[in-house]
Amino acid sequence: MVYIKKIRWGILAELIVVIAIGIVVCSSRLVSDKNLENVAVSSQNYIKWVDFNVSYEALCKAYEIDVSTYEEEVHLSWIELLAYVAAKNGGEFSKKSIRDLESLKKSLCSKETTLEELTKDMKYYKYFLEAYDAVLGGYIGEYEVEICDESGTKQYEKKYGLKAFSPIAKSFPYSDYDDFGSSRNYGYKRVHLGHDMMGQIGTPIIAVESGYVEALGWNQYGGWRIGIRSFDKKRYYYYAHLRQNYPYQEKLEEGSVVTAGDVIGYMGHTGYSTKENVNNINTVHLHFGVQLIFDESQKEGNNEIWIDCYNLTRFLLKNRSDVAKVEGTKEWARVNEMRVPEVEAYGK
């Protein structure tokens, strides 16, 4: 009798274990299915993480479609196009992505369908749309650029297209590779949350996007650095390891408004020291970082979102700011001024 009871208890225990395993397996599948949702949005209802995997080729193709359809009956937004492809392919971009973009353009421009119809059952389209708008929202639009006519008179010409710039001035050489996530050991073991662009001391550093200076000064990791916030507050641009003794454009200070294409500083190798103005970085380079901010609690701390901006810097080579030496000074300045609506609106 005792033996039979032991068997019954053994069977019951096994059943409990089987049920528990089943619950764990089902839960893990549920977590897997909802993984993107869980890392993307919390109960506070703002995005928690972004893996920006858009390829250089996809950026170029989406940009081409956006500009070519401007002022057409159907104007296609490059951000919406990229969000559609990401939602369709689980956030990944392959060679097939270009065909997806071309096919999407054909369908939408011919009015065979609408983007609303195509995306109504796409679970993560809205997520990718918000995430990519946070990354690329200030890059394409209307602007006015200063040009010289045949008589040498300067005037402004209205344009539509890429109004963001490479962080390295035109005609200044640099080298780079995708180093996002590589290890760093100074201070404590951590990963590299930016993109290094190696060049020469004094190379003019350019404001990628219009915005205002949120941080300026010394940081033991970044040396002399500048932090610029976009006007919509979604992007924080970090430019670090600037030149010893003369790191910034002379008039720059916290709160200064900059226009995309302005010279803001000069390449160096400062940093890795609690003491200011020290060259402790072995290689001359610009550390360029892009942080996304969906909520101010993400600005500093454990909730920061930094993206791999290697393909962005490749794409931005389409637009490099032409600069010239300011005689009698250590400064360089842009050759052609630009007007963008965001700067004028911020001033008001």
Buried (B, 14 or more C-beta within 10 A) or exposed (E): EEEEEEEEEEEEEEEEEEEEEEEEEEEEEEEEEEEBEBEBBBEEEBBBBBBBBBBBBBBBBBBEBBBEBBEEEEBBBBBBBBBBBBBBBEBBBEEEBBEBBEEBBEBBBEEEEEBEEBBEEBEBBEBBBBBBBBBBBBBBBEBBBBEEEEEEEEEBEEBBBBBBBBBBBBEBEBEBEEBBEEEEEEEEEEEBBBBBBBBEEBBBBBBBBBBBBBBBBBBBBBBBBBBBBBBBBBBBBBBBBBBBEBBBBEEBEEEBBBBBBBBBBBBBBBBBBEEEEBBBBEEBBBBBBBBBBBEEEBBEEEBEBBBBBBBBBBBBEBBBBEBEEEEEEEBBBBEBBBBBBBBEEEEE
